[in-house]
Amino acid sequence: MTNKEEVQDKRHLRSIKTKQKLLQAAREIFLTVGFQNATISQIIKKAEVGYGTAYVHFSGKEEILIVLMDHVMEKFYQIAEVSFSPNSKEEARDIILSQAMDFLKMAETERNMLQLFEQAIGTSPSIQAKWNAIREKFIQRISEDIAYAQKYGLAKTELNHKLVARGWFYTNEMYLWEIVRNEQQGTVEEIAKTITAVYTGGLYQTNE
């Protein structure tokens, strides 16, 4: 490695470290005072970095929160990305139930951050736009799974897989926010089993 490459490597590592310090500081500030009350100045002070350096990485608190949203929602998306290639409608139901259960349990695990996101979605157009993009990513993945089930004769082909996917995601999202607000009726297990039964009962063929 040349001296120039070593210098570039050190700068890159410093940049990563600074960005992580800002994200961690922002997370603590957001969770303490809320998104609306938090300021970029508080975050920079907490991270102990210079203003000029901070603005190289983030233009403001919205951009920081969007990165934090990506980090948290990636955990949810990993659940949606579980391999879906069932050989029977029963196997499909088992996979879907497991996904619904894991998705809603993750809402419990990430309750504090999701409460923060909900605050921000309601007050920031850029955060609302980000959440809409996250929704569409999930809906697209669900739509692919439904299309697979239809292709192999497990699900009803007369149903529009894109519309079904949208309905299924919104059902899960509604219960996610109820869990985040501690407003849910019943346990996560009861909710997951109920919505899965309704969803798969309408989508999948009655006969093998």
N, C-alpha and C positions, 0 to 999 in steps of 0.2 A: 504494500500500500504506500502510495506517495504521500508527501507532506500535505499536498493539496487535498487528497482524498481523506486523510486523517482529520484535517480541519473541518471538512464538510461533514464527516461522520460525527464529530463532536458537536457541531452546530445542530445537526439533526437530532441527536440525543437530547440536547438542551431544550430544543423546541418541543419534543415529545413530553419531557418532564414538566416544562412550563404549562403546556396545555392540560396535562393531568392535574397539576396544582390548581389551575383555574376551575376545572370541572369539579374537583373535590370541594373546593371552597364554595362554589356556587351551590352545590348540592346541600351543604350545611346551612348556608344562608337561606336558601329557598325553603328548606324544611323548618327553619327556625322562625322566619318572619313572613313567609308566603311569597308567592310570585309577584303580586302587585306591589308589596312594600319593599321588595328587594331592589337594590340599585347596583349598577355595574361598578360603582365606586366601592361599595361594601365588599363586593366579590374580589376586586383587585387588591384591596387592603388585606382581606383575609388570606389571599393567596401569596401575599408578600412579593408581588412582581410589579414592575414599572408599568405605568399607563400605556406608554408607547408599545411596550412588549405585549401587553394584554390585547391591544387593538389589532396587532398583527394576526392574532389567532381568532378573535371574535369581535363582531361589530357591536354587539350589545347582549343584554341578558336573554333576549328571545333566541338568538342563535345558540347560546350556551344551552338553554333548556332543550332545544331541538336535538342537540347531540345527546343529552341525557335521556331524552325520549327514545332515541334510536337504541341506546344501550339497554334500556329496560324492555322495550318492545321486541328486541331481538330474542329475548328469552321466550316470549309468547310465540314468536314466529317459528322458533325451533320446534314447538309443539305442532304447529300447523304443517310443518314440512316433513313430519313423520311419514315414512313410506306408506303409500296407499295402493295396494294391489291385491284386494281381497278376491277369493275364489267363490265366495258365497255371500248372501245377504247377511247371514249371521256373523260372519267374519267382519264384514263391513261395519255392522252395528257395534261390534266389540271395539274396533279401532276408533270409531267416531265417539263412543262413550268415553274411552280412555283419553282422547283429545279434549273433549268437553270438560272432563274431570280435572285434567292437568291445567287447562286454561283458567278455570275458575279458582283452582287452588293457588295458581300463580297470582291471581288478583288479590288473594289474602296475603300472600308473601310480600307483594309489592304495594300494599295498600297505601303506605305513606307517600310514595312517589306518585302513585296514580291519583291520589287526592290533590297533589300539587299540579299534575297535568290537567285535571278537570278544572281547577281554578284558572289556569292559564288559557285553556281552550275557550273559556267563556269571556275572556277579556282581551285576547290578542288575536287579530286576524291571521297573522303568520303562523301562530301555534294551531289555530283552527284548520288552516290549510294543510299543515303538517299532519294533523290527526286524520283529515280526510284522505290524504295520500296513504297513510298507514292502513286505514280501512280498505282502500282499494287493493292494496297488496294482499291482504288476507282474503278478500273476496275472490280475487283472481286465483289464488291457490285452492280455495274451496271449490271453485268452478271447475278447475282441472280434475279434481277428485270425482266430482259428480259426473263429468263427461266420461271419465274412465269407467265408472260403474254403469253408465248407460251403454257405452260401447260394448261391454261384455255381458249385456243382458241382465244385469242385476237391478238397475234402477229404471223407472218409467221414462221411456224415451220421449213421450209427448210433453214432458215438462221442460221448460226453458232453464237449462243448467245455470245460466248467469243470474236469472231472477231468483232461483232457489238458493244459490250461494249467497246472494245479498240478504235474503231473509234469514238464513241460518246464522250469518255473521251478526246481524243486528240483534237477533235473539240472544246470542252469547254476550254481545256488548251490553245489552240492557241489564243482564244479570251481573256482569262484571261491575258496572257502576253501582248497582244495589249493594254488592258486597263491599265495594270501596267505601260506601256511605254507611255501612252497617245497617242497611235497611232490608236485607234479604229475608224472605219467608222460607224457613227450612234450612237444612244443611246444604253444603256444597254438593255432597253426594246425592241428596234428594233432587236438587235442582238439575244436576247433570243427567241423572237417570230419566227424569221427567221430560226434559226438552229433547233428549236423544230419542226417546220412545216416540214422541210426537213427530219429530223430524224424519226419522227413518221409516216410521209407519206410513207417512205420506209419500215418501220418495221411492222406497224400494218395492219391488214386485211382491205380490202376495204368494206367488208360487215359484218354486225353483225352476 
